[in-house]
Amino acid sequence: MKMFYENFINVLEVYFAGSSFKVSVLKFLFLNADKENCIFATSAEIAEALETTRPAVSKELKILQDCNFIKKVKNGVYQINVDCVFKGSHSQRMIAKEKFTKPLKKP
């Protein structure tokens, strides 16, 4: 299955009618993901881009982490689960999947 971001976002906007903030967070993540599904932005930077507060963004990012949609790689770096959404070839997806499933290093 391939996802077409603009169509998918339109579906989300209808599905989450009344929760447009949740859609705006997802849209930000989708549109700013690199080829390995990584987003390089702090919650403060996302909040600024979405014209909202850092606590509001942090709450949504935590929910997305809890449901395994994203993983916090480190401060300011998140990765979308490649089993949910991925743009790229199968081999690129496998490389990104390895990164997503790899345990984080302990300090």
MOURCOR-V197804 format. One record per backbone hydrogen bond with DSSP energy under -1.0 kcal/mol. CO is the residue of the C=O (numbers start at 1). NH is the residue of the N-H. E is the energy in kcal/mol with one decimal. If there is no record, write none. Layout:
BEGIN
<<CO/NH/E> <CO/NH/E>>
END
This chain:
BEGIN
<<4/8/-2.9> <5/9/-3.1> <6/10/-1.9> <7/11/-2.0> <8/12/-2.5> <9/13/-2.6> <10/14/-1.7> <11/15/-3.1> <12/16/-3.3> <14/17/-1.4> <16/19/-3.4> <19/23/-1.3> <20/24/-2.3> <21/25/-2.0> <22/26/-2.1> <23/27/-3.0> <24/28/-2.2> <25/29/-2.3> <26/30/-2.9> <27/31/-2.8> <28/32/-1.4> <34/37/-2.0> <37/80/-2.8> <38/34/-2.4> <39/78/-2.4> <42/46/-2.4> <43/47/-2.6> <44/48/-2.3> <45/49/-2.2> <46/50/-2.3> <47/52/-2.4> <53/57/-1.8> <54/58/-3.1> <55/59/-2.2> <56/60/-1.6> <57/61/-2.7> <58/62/-2.2> <59/63/-2.0> <60/64/-2.3> <61/65/-1.9> <62/66/-2.7> <63/67/-1.6> <64/69/-2.5> <64/70/-1.5> <65/68/-1.7> <69/81/-3.5> <71/79/-2.4> <74/77/-2.7> <76/41/-1.0> <77/73/-2.0> <77/74/-1.5> <78/39/-3.3> <79/71/-2.2> <81/84/-2.0> <81/85/-1.8> <89/93/-2.2> <90/94/-2.3> <91/95/-1.8> <92/96/-2.3> <93/97/-2.8> <94/98/-2.0> <95/99/-1.5> <96/100/-2.3> <97/101/-2.5> <98/102/-1.0>>
END
